[in-house]
Amino acid sequence: MNREHYLKVKEAIEGKASLLVVSKYHTVEEAMEYYDLGVRHFGENRMQELLPKVDAMPKDIHWHFLGHLQKDKVKKVVPVVAMIQSLDSIGLADKIEQACAKIAKTMPCLIELHLAEDDGEKTGIGKEELFPLMEHCQSLPHVDVQGIMVMGPNVEDKEAIRRTFQEGHRCFFELQKRYGANQIKIYSAGMSNDFLIALEEGSTQVRVGSYLF
């Protein structure tokens, strides 16, 4: 762990945002060092890494699923996570609804938006699909969309990164105007390389991994 970096992140987010420690590619022992500092929200990208950590680590951890969630893995992920941050289709929303209905669980979700200008490989939906997906989710009693998740572009151009987060915040604000701030409360934006810019552009949650480990 990097205690100095952890303290820098904590100072940067104080009063602005929450911290999600991304533990992908790291061991249970490494993640537990942050648990021992009080972290209770951890993020994983792959089911194969998530499930062993859920079994091995304390039960008061809130696990967030961040990666592209394949429909055939939904029924294994839904029982163990506190939030799915990568909702990106009506079909996936329906699968989450079906799995949650079977275990009487309501799943907090974030819609993943692909706003970056740099590449077409990242997952997520375009902003023109945001409101149709959100409207569909309103009809699903076990799917609780609480905001959006955005990734910055993988570029050196800080202004390009800033534009992406600004656009994400505009989408977040539009959702709040339509559905209310009580429902739409999380703008998850900013990772190890760009969380400071994201905070300046209104992020309410940063997802930090490599900077901390």
C-alpha positions, 0 to 999 in steps of 0.5 A: 500500500502507499499510505502517502498517496492514500492520505493525499486522496483523502485530503483531496476528496474531503467534503466533495466525494467518496472513495472507492478503492479498486482492488482488481489485480491485487491480493486479499492481503493488499486490499486488507491493508486499506480495510484496516485503515477504514475503507469499506467500499471496494471495486472489482472488474471481473467476476473471477476476481470478485468472488474469491475476495468476497469469500475471503474478506470481511462481510461488512465490505460494500463491493462495487462491480465496475467491469462489463457485466456479461448477462450470463454472469449476472446471477452470480454477481447480484447476490454479493455486490452492493452496486453495479456501476456498469449498467449499459443496456436494456437487456442487462437491466432486465437480467439484473431485474430478473436475478434480483427479483428471485432473491428479493433484492433491489440493486443500486446501479450506475449507468455507464456513459462512454463520453471519451473522445479518444477511443471506441474500445471502452464500454458504456452507452452514448449520451443519446441512449441515457434517457431511454435506458433510464426510462426503462429502468423506472419500470423495473422495481428491483433496479435502482439507478442512482447516477452515472459512471464515466471514464476519462480518455486515456490521453495526456491532454488534460483539457480533453479529460476535463471536457469529458468530465464536464460533459458527464456532469452535464448529463448527471445534472440533467438526470437530477433535473428530471428524476430528482437529486434524491434519486440521482446522487452519484457521479462516479468519475475519476481514476488514479490518473485523473481524479483531481480533474474529475473532482474539479468537475463535480465528481461525487465518487472517485475510483482509485486503484493503481495510485494507492497500491 
